[in-house]
Amino acid sequence: MASEAGLAGDARGARTGVKIFSWIAAWTILVVAASYLLGGNYRLTIGANAALSVILALSVVVVTGYAGQFSLAAGCFYGIGGYGTAIMTVRYGFPPLVAAVAAAALSGLVAYAIGRPLLRLSGHFLAMGTLAVNEIFILLLLAFPAITGGNDGIGGVPPISISGWSLDRLNEQFIVAWMLAGLCIYLVARFGRSRMGRALTFIRSDEAGAASVGINVARAKAEAFALSAILASIAGSLYAHFLSFVSPEPFGVQASIQVLVIAVLGGLATPWGALIGGVGYALIHEVITKFGPVVFGEAGVGPGNQLFVGLVLVLFLIVRPRGLASFIAPLVAQRPIAAAPHGLPRAQTASQTDRPVPVGNVLLQGVGLTKRFGGIVSLSDFSINVRAGEVLGLIGPNGAGKSTLIHVLSGALPPTAGQIRLMGADVTMMPAFRRAAGFRLGRTFQTPKLITGATVFTNAAVGAHRLGRIGTLGSLFPIPAGTREESDLSAIALEGLRWVGLERLIDQDAGTLSLGHRRLLEIGRVLAQRPQIVLLDEPAAGLTRVEKDELFTLLDRMRHQGMGLLLVEHDMELVMRLADRVQVLEFGKTIFEGLPAAAREDERVVAAYLGTSDRRSAP
């Protein structure tokens, strides 16, 4: 069996190698042919600049399109690449390639260092913060003229040379720029379809949902910011070597805004949008520059030229608000890689706690939990135990504190007081992603949290995130370990979809599913986590009778697999049919704990639900 799996992996690797070689050959032929067809120096210059725009737009695709972080710092890292390579080659005599690599590494380190605190911001606050980063960079260039040349810049930057071959002719620069652009498109596309790419798209949709499947949100965002900076730095290094000169002006805020416009024009959701946007923007600009004065006279020159370019871009975005690449979106939707051929997938888990727990053992324990929001007490000295192989039904009227309890137990909210233990370990102050990744804790939400605009398969596959080990760098390159892991994670995701009966819908946009199917998909994603404990927040809300019966069957199967389920639900019939024990919550306190049949007859439970005046105090 192991040998067959190995042979299958080798076959997949061979097919991947042939496919990559074919793409390289086709891209090389296309680029070389274009360099001869364009002919004149002016066209080659425009073409090379378009390639730089593509690489810059890819940096925006990673941080804004994938991760959903609105960054206007591309100009800063573009400048670090340009000035870094210029300073190292002109002032210190470094070889151009060494200088470019060092500048890219510096950009990545700077981006990661400032990204960890900066990316705590969101929306327009983050945009303002990254805009400030760009402005600070320009001020630093002007503040140290002895190093940067100040307003005069740095001249005499040598052309790129490889083994003594100096690439100083325009057609050679065109070929180098587009070969690098093609490589970057491939790497970013591969990254987007990887474990880390899925993590970023979930972060873009909902950070709380991403943390619930074991994704370290802060680290993933900072790594995306660093990868974006490296891409922008590569473009900056090429710019410096092609022009043999750098100055502050090309790296200002205007550059960041223009790059964002190019990425939005093409489409932020895919690297093909960067290609379409970069080429499209160059074509639009050149067509209006050439024919604007003919059609509009003096109004088509200078500022008028920019006005008409802007109007054309606005028109395109009105017609295709998701970018021009949305025309090809169905062709690049993520599909599962061939699954492992025998038995369970081979993915290695990230936790030593991934071993069966005997039925009846306590998996989750909360002792004396209190949660206050200012003067409002949502939980008060509340205790709970969830055991392996049982369903604990948690019921109570609206506002009793049930959802707050789910948030506290999962790590989304810290308790004001009390202790939480998972499999015997104190996790009271542990963040949500560590509870999910290290202690096999899965959860659902009152409103299903799914990746918007992604397929059913992608939404299920992100649940297997904690079972993988390949990080950001490994996700960029077709290494054998990464290919095997992606195959295994695909198999786990498909297994989760089969559990909930959605395997036939793997290519469907999750946003088009019915509410019942969205809830099932969320449970399928939880099952892809290989959980031991599952917290279910009103999973039957809004479901039809048939869908509730399907949900009952699914949860019953999960119980018999040894999972511990905490079921928060208003559907009393479902709770009474399914739960082994029932705990009733009112005003943050337990008023009943015992068998479902006894809960029906308890006066305190009846009073809590019916609001009778003869209500006893909680024990």
Salt bridges, closest charged atoms under 4 A:
GLU4 OE1 - HIS342 NE2 2.60
GLU172 OE2 - ARG169 NH2 3.15
ASP206 OD2 - LYS449 NZ 2.98
GLU207 OE2 - LYS221 NZ 3.08
GLU223 OE2 - ARG219 NE 2.91
GLU286 OE2 - HIS285 ND1 3.68
ASP354 OD1 - ARG440 NE 3.73
ASP354 OD2 - ARG466 NH2 2.93
GLU390 OE2 - ARG581 NH2 2.63
GLU486 OE2 - ARG198 NH1 2.63
ASP488 OD1 - ARG346 NH2 3.50
GLU495 OE1 - ARG530 NH2 2.86
ASP507 OD2 - ARG335 NH1 2.19
GLU522 OE2 - ARG525 NH2 3.49
GLU538 OE2 - HIS570 NE2 3.50
ASP549 OD1 - ARG577 NH1 3.53
ASP556 OD1 - ARG559 NH2 2.50
ASP556 OD1 - HIS560 ND1 3.49
ASP571 OD2 - LYS548 NZ 2.65
GLU573 OE1 - ARG545 NH1 3.02
ASP580 OD2 - ARG559 NH1 3.08
GLU586 OE2 - ARG615 NH1 2.67
GLU593 OE2 - ARG581 NH1 2.99
ASP602 OD2 - ARG604 NH2 3.12
GLU603 OE1 - ARG616 NH2 3.14
